[in-house]
Amino acid sequence: MSFSEAISTCFTKYADFTGRAKRSEYWWFVLFMFIGSLLFHIAVRSGLLSGLFSLATIIPYWAVGARRLHDTDRSGWWQLLVLVPIIGWLFLLIWKVQDSDAGTNRFDSIA
């Protein structure tokens, strides 16, 4: 999946916490959020626009994060581990860089 496809998919599935997201979709969106926040911060030299950008993209970020965890056969609720200092985000990082779960899993959409 390309950068533009990932961004388009994440905004199309703005608040869709079902299904799966491949590694490329998740990490391209993370890069988009980082670059967008950085550009807004540099352009205005204040955190206001950067904060507004982050606020506008937080729901799609949570949604693609949940779908990414579904792709590794874990519940999206595991994202709450970010609230546990150091160890929580470390586990999330490891899970989000893992390869996809082969075949179908319990989070596949039933068509």
C-alpha positions as CSV (number, residue, x, y, z in Angstrom):
1,M,0.0,0.0,0.0
2,S,1.4,3.4,-0.9
3,F,1.5,6.5,1.2
4,S,-1.5,8.2,-0.5
5,E,-3.6,5.0,-0.5
6,A,-2.9,4.6,3.3
7,I,-4.0,8.1,4.1
8,S,-7.1,7.8,1.9
9,T,-8.0,4.5,3.5
10,C,-7.6,5.8,7.0
11,F,-9.8,8.9,6.4
12,T,-12.3,6.8,4.5
13,K,-12.5,4.5,7.5
14,Y,-12.4,7.5,9.8
15,A,-14.1,5.8,12.8
16,D,-14.2,2.1,11.6
17,F,-12.7,0.0,14.4
18,T,-13.6,-3.3,12.6
19,G,-11.5,-5.3,10.1
20,R,-7.8,-5.4,9.6
21,A,-5.0,-3.0,8.6
22,K,-1.7,-4.1,7.2
23,R,1.6,-2.8,8.5
24,S,2.0,-0.4,5.6
25,E,-1.3,1.2,6.2
26,Y,-0.6,1.8,9.9
27,W,2.9,3.1,9.5
28,W,2.2,5.3,6.5
29,F,-0.5,7.0,8.6
30,V,1.8,7.4,11.5
31,L,4.3,9.0,9.2
32,F,1.6,11.3,7.8
33,M,0.6,12.4,11.4
34,F,4.2,13.0,12.3
35,I,5.0,15.1,9.2
36,G,1.7,17.0,9.4
37,S,2.2,17.9,13.1
38,L,5.8,18.9,12.5
39,L,4.9,21.1,9.5
40,F,2.2,22.9,11.4
41,H,4.5,23.4,14.3
42,I,7.3,24.8,12.2
43,A,5.0,27.0,10.0
44,V,3.4,28.8,12.9
45,R,6.1,28.4,15.5
46,S,3.5,27.5,18.1
47,G,1.8,24.2,19.1
48,L,-1.7,25.4,18.4
49,L,-2.1,24.2,14.8
50,S,0.0,21.2,15.5
51,G,-2.4,20.4,18.4
52,L,-5.5,21.0,16.2
53,F,-4.0,18.7,13.6
54,S,-3.4,16.0,16.2
55,L,-6.9,16.4,17.6
56,A,-8.4,16.1,14.1
57,T,-6.5,12.9,13.4
58,I,-6.7,11.1,16.8
59,I,-9.9,9.1,15.9
60,P,-8.5,7.8,12.6
61,Y,-5.3,7.0,14.5
62,W,-7.1,5.0,17.1
63,A,-9.2,3.3,14.4
64,V,-6.2,2.2,12.3
65,G,-4.4,1.2,15.5
66,A,-7.3,-1.1,16.5
67,R,-7.4,-2.5,12.9
68,R,-3.6,-3.1,13.1
69,L,-3.9,-5.0,16.3
70,H,-6.8,-7.0,14.8
71,D,-4.4,-8.0,12.0
72,T,-2.1,-9.6,14.6
73,D,-5.2,-11.3,16.2
74,R,-5.4,-9.0,19.2
75,S,-8.2,-6.9,20.4
76,G,-8.1,-3.1,19.7
77,W,-8.7,-2.5,23.4
78,W,-5.0,-3.4,23.9
79,Q,-4.3,0.2,22.8
80,L,-5.1,1.2,26.4
81,L,-1.7,-0.3,27.3
82,V,-0.3,3.1,26.3
83,L,-1.5,4.3,29.7
84,V,1.0,2.0,31.4
85,P,4.4,3.9,31.5
86,I,7.2,2.5,29.3
87,I,6.2,-1.1,29.2
88,G,2.7,-0.4,27.7
89,W,3.9,1.4,24.6
90,L,6.8,-1.0,24.2
91,F,4.4,-4.0,24.0
92,L,2.2,-2.0,21.5
93,L,5.3,-1.2,19.4
94,I,6.3,-4.8,19.2
95,W,2.8,-6.0,18.3
96,K,2.4,-3.3,15.7
97,V,5.6,-4.1,13.9
98,Q,4.8,-7.8,13.8
99,D,3.8,-9.5,10.5
100,S,0.1,-10.1,9.8
101,D,-1.6,-13.1,11.2
102,A,-1.6,-15.6,8.3
103,G,-5.0,-16.6,7.0
104,T,-8.3,-15.6,8.6
105,N,-8.7,-14.7,12.2
106,R,-11.6,-13.7,14.5
107,F,-11.5,-10.1,13.3
108,D,-12.0,-10.7,9.6
109,S,-15.0,-9.0,8.2
110,I,-17.8,-11.4,7.3
111,A,-19.2,-10.5,3.9
